[in-house]
Structure formats: C-alpha cells, structure tokens
Amino acid sequence: MPVKLVAIDLDDTLLDSGLKISGPCIRNIQAARTQGVIVTLATGRMYSSALPYAMELQTDVPLITYQGALVKNSQTQKVLYYKPLTLDLAVETMEYFKNAGVHYHTYFNDRLCLESLSKEGNDYAHLAGVKPLLVNNLIESCKSGQEAIKIMAVIRDQRLLLDLENDLKRQYGSSLNIIRSKPYFLEVMNPLANKADALRLVADYFGIQQEEVMAVGDSYNDLAMIKWAGIGVAMGNAREEVKNAADYVTSSNEEHGVAEALLRLVLEQEQNER
C-alpha cells in the first residue's frame, strides 16, 4: 500500500551533527507532502524544542514529542494526547535519581526545569535549544501541583546507566516507560507515553491505516514505532537492535538518510504506481 503518513525522529535521524536539516531532506519532505503524504516529527524532545524544526518544514500537523507523552499541533497548538507521569511515580523517580547521585531534570508546562545549572544541564539545554528554568526543589514543585511530563537522567558512566535502567525496570515493571535515547540519556515517562501509541493516534486522527505508515529512527526509543509502522526504517547510524527490527536500513544522518528513504520508499513508489 502507498505510504500516506511518515513519522521522523529528530536527533541522529533527521538532524545532522550540527543539529540542522539538510537540503536534500527538506526537498524530499516537501516533495512527499506535494504528493499528499503527511509528514510529522516523532521525538523525545520537548514540544518547544521540536517546534522550530516543524516551522522550518512549514508543517501543520500534530507533532509527537516527549517520546509520545505530548502530541500537539504545530500550528493550531491543539493537544491531541497528553500523558504526564502520575504524582507518586514522578516523585519516586526523582528521589531515585537524587539518591543515586546523578543529574536529573524534568519538564513542567513545556519548560526544561533544573535545580542547578550543572554541566549536564547546561549541555542538554544547548542541545535542546531552550533556556532552562531554575527551580529550587523539583520534588516539592511536583508535590505542589506541577505535572512532570518526563524525567531525564544524564549519566556519562555507561555501566552505571545500565545498572540504574535495569534496577528501575525491576522495581517498576509496566508502571513506567523507561528507555535510553542517546547512550547517556535515561528517560522515564508514563507507560502510555511512547512513540508507537502516539503514532497510532496520529494515524487514526487522519484515518490512515497502519500499513500506510512509515517510521524512521535510530535508537532504542524509536524501536516501538519502527516495529508498529507498516514500513519501519532504521538509519545507517542506528543501533544494531534497531536495524534488525527495521524493514529497510537507509544511509546515516550525515548522508541524508531520511532523504534516501523518502526517495526509495515514497517518491519512487508513487511514480511506479502512475
């Protein structure tokens, strides 16, 4: 079946190492849209961090952000889906990271919230392209009514990160969605917040069947949507587990892999059917 909806991850997928969208990727996205294909972004980034890229692409679609915890239109600001962490689990997760002695931050009202501007926090704010909000006590703010959309720990020690990930999964099982995005990012969300469920919602919103959906990504947080989509595409720079789960492996993000996938699986297919 022809592809009618494409969901594309941002970091290490659509974006190059300079956090830019290349000309070939922009051109092929525009060409796909000219043919009636809906193209959206599916990212772990906060909405305000993903929005400038959506504006660059001149999209008017629901964006999948926070790993699927928030689906919000890029133009109308209409919220289609919102699944923050429950209060008790948000507090327990922050206490867990605090006791582990690692950097963590959260997001209140689509703001990046930190208790101090540590190197990890400053580096992440630069990556996200947003100005952080300093909060005296994240846990107390959460208890006072602020909803945590997502909690992220930044841990450079790979062994420690894996230990904490496995321990959290043992303790919380299906109560939390616990995933790695980049090798040193450990993210915690509502279990109903994932890219696959969010992509399913967007497809249903437009009346598009699963077989007509293509998803493109590179890391563990993209696995669910790559497996769910009718056509799952892994980047050439993707983790091996992601490549093994994909239907097609394209070039790397530095080699315009998204543009290649759109050409081979959307644009050329459309031409062949004419």
Buried (B, 14 or more C-beta within 10 A) or exposed (E): EBBBBBBBBBBBBBBBEEEEBBEBBBBBBEBBBEBEBBBBBBBBBBBBBBBEBBEEBEBEBBBBBBBBBBBBBBEEEEEBBBBBBBBEBBBBBBEBBBEBEBBBBBBBEBBBBBBEEEEBBEEBBEBBBBEBBEBEEBBEBBEEEBBBBBBBBBBEEEEBBEEBBEEBEEEBEEBBBBBBBBEBBBBBBBBEBBBBBBBBBBBEBBEBEBEBBBBBBBBBBBBBBBBBBBBBBBBBBBBEEBBEBBBBBBBBBBBBBBBBBBBEBBBEBBEEEE
